[in-house]
Amino acid sequence: MKLLVLAAGYATRLYPLTQNQPKPLLPVAGRPMLEHVLERLLVIPGMDRVYVVTNARFAGHFERWAAGYAPARTGLPLTIVNDGSTDDTNKLGAIGDIHFVLTRERVDDDLIIVAGDNLFSHPLGDFGRFCREKDAPVLAVYDVGNLELIRQYNAIATDAEGRITHFEEKPARPTSTLTGIALYFYPRAVLPWIHRYMAEGNNPDQPGRLVQWLYPRVPVYTWRVPGLWFDIGSFAQLEEANQLFAARSQAG
């Protein structure tokens, strides 16, 4: 099983912090955000390689970070993949980056994908176990508890087995507070569907769009994230995550 971290964005909403530093390497509780992301996911058995896809502006930052972090801390080979983009005008988009890594690195294995700015308070070993049990695409979901807030994300509905029956990006009239987040599992057999999505000229940005396109074609299941989830897109969210992780670190 492979892990792919999406880290090719430019995070303009966090300027000036991210003008010369990629968001996933911003400190949270004294450590790069990305290290917290990896620690939550690398408890999943069977992981044998990590890819971090980034852009030409920040590839060097990630390579310097990786030299001091992996494999000593992960025990796994960690590959930094430069997608060649330089700013928002020529970025590949999240799905474009997934396709780029699959193609360039010739990935032919079960794949977990996570956004490098998504932080989790709890380890995600159960996510890996659920994915292996289903052997089908899985979308992690989280209850944001607010119908207004859900308008910024996506709204989903599921059947009794947790299979997606409805998916809508940025809904105008949401009826549920459950949203899909940027944590996905795609088994090896489903990877050709990603190539097909791109070949058909679909929108290469926002990874949720791939789920929206995929679920009417193949079964896509959901898994509820335990504890707290942070999508670091603002200074307030960054500070809230920093306080929580610092408190947990001090508590031991």
Helices and strands as residue ranges (DSSP letters): E 2-6, G 12-14, G 23-25, E 27-28, E 31-32, H 33-41, E 49-54, H 59-69, E 78-82, H 94-104, E 111-115, E 118-120, H 125-134, E 138-143, H 147-150, E 154-158, E 164-169, E 178-186, G 188-190, H 191-199, H 208-214, E 221-224, E 229-231, H 235-251
